[in-house]
Amino acid sequence: MAVVIDIPVTDFEAPATSGQTFKLAALKGKQVVIYFYPKDSTPGCTTQGQGFRDLHEAFKAASTEVFGVSRDSLKSHENFKAKQAFPFELISDKDEAVCQLFDVIKLKKLYGKEYLGVDRSTFLIDKDGVLRQEWRGVKVPGHVDAVLAAAQALNKA
């Protein structure tokens, strides 16, 4: 079942960079931002990741952990993370289990061809593991600022 606003998110595990295994349940007590992006090292995904990188301290101050997710391999993620100096982990979802949980695989078109791809989306989960806000079909400019404002407001609530 896909995630729903104001309902706890089903716990899940997935491989992440730095040799870690992401476990949502292990983050109880912290707010979590999970952002889905189509592909490592592409212009929009790089800009989006840089936005989260550049505001990382502000997210930390709001007791919020940030994680990026795509279908790329861990090796690709490690290279992307190192090249961009991301201070947060990237989750590899090669089998699309996490993408399915968050319902982010959508039919897309490129040069007239249709394919299934990741819809750029972001999810804000509160300290109790409840989904509090979602952004779907994200446009990169200004997005990270909006997510940060929502995380700060939720942290004060």
N, C-alpha and C positions, 0 to 999 in steps of 0.2 A: 504494500500500500504506500502510495506517495505521501510526502510530508504535507501537513495542513497547519495553517496559522493557529496559534494558541493550543496546539496539541504537542505533547512530548515527541521528540524525534526518536525513532527506533535506533537503538544502539547499533553501531557497525564498526568493523575493523577494516583497515586497508593499509597496504605498504606505503611508506612515506620516505622522503629523503633523510639523509643522515642516519640511515640504518634503523629508522624508527618504524613502529607500527602504530598508526593512528587508531585510537579507541575513543569514541565520543564519551563513553561513561567515565573515562579517566579524567575528563575535563570538568566534571561537576564542580560547581563553585566558581567557574569562570565563564564569562560570555565567550561565544565562539562565532567568528565570521568564517563561513566556508564560501569561497567563490569558485565558480566553474568557468573555465575558459576553453576555447577550441583547441589551441595548439601552441606548444612551446616555441619561443623565438620567432613569433610572427609579430608584425608591427602593433596591432591592437592589443594583443596579449602581453607584449613587452611593456607597453605604455601603462596598461592596467596594473601589472605587477609592480612597476616602478612607483605607481601611486600608492599602493599599499606599503611598499618599502619606505617611501619618503615620509609617510605618516605613521610608521610603526611605533614610535615612542608615544604618540598621542593615543593609539589603540591600547598600548600597554598601560598607560595612565588611566584608561577607562576599563581596566581589568578585562581586556578583550584579546583573545588569541586569534590570529589570522592563519588560514590554510587555503592554499590554492589546489584545485583539482582539475585534471584533464586525463584523457585516455593515453597520454604519452607514457613511455617506459620510464622506469626509475633512472636509467642511465641518461636519458634525454633530460629528465627533471634535474638531475644533479648538475649537468652542464649548464642548463638555463639558470638555475639558482646561483651557481658560482659566478657565471658571467655577469649577472645582474646584481650580485651581492644581496640577494633576498635574505632578510633576517628571520624568515618564517619557513615552515616546511611545505613541500608540495606533495600531494597525494597522487599516486598512480592508480588509475581505475581502468586497467586494460580490459577487464571483463564487463565493464559498465554497470556493476552492481550498485555503486554509489550514485551514478548518473540516473539509474532507474529509480532508486529510492527518492531522489529529489526531482524526478520527472523532467530532466533537462535535455533528453535526446529528442530532437525535432527534425522534421523534414525541412531541408534547406535547398536553395538553388544557387548554382554558380555557373555562369556562362551557359545558362539554359539547361544544365544537367541537375537533376534532383538527387540528393543524397541525405543520409541521416547523419546529423552532426550535433555537437554540443551547443546548446543555446546559452550564450553568455548570461549567467545568473549568479546572484549572491543571496546568501541566507544568514540571518542573525538569530542565534540561539542563545537564550538566557542562561543564567547560572544553574537553573534546575533542569536544563536540557529541553526546554520548550521553545518551539519555533515562534519567534515574535515578529519577524518582518522578512519579506522576500522581495527581491527585485528580479524580474525576468525580462529577457530581451534587452539587456543592458547596452547602453551607449557609453563608451568609455569616458568622454570628457565630463568632469564634475561628479562622476559616480562615487569615487572613493570618499570624497568629501561628504556626500549624502550618507554613506554607510557609517562614517565616523560620527557624524552628528546623531544618527540613530543609536549607535552604540553608547555614546556619551549620555544621551537622554535616558536610555534603558538602565545604565549603570547608576544614575541618580534616582531612578524610580524606587 
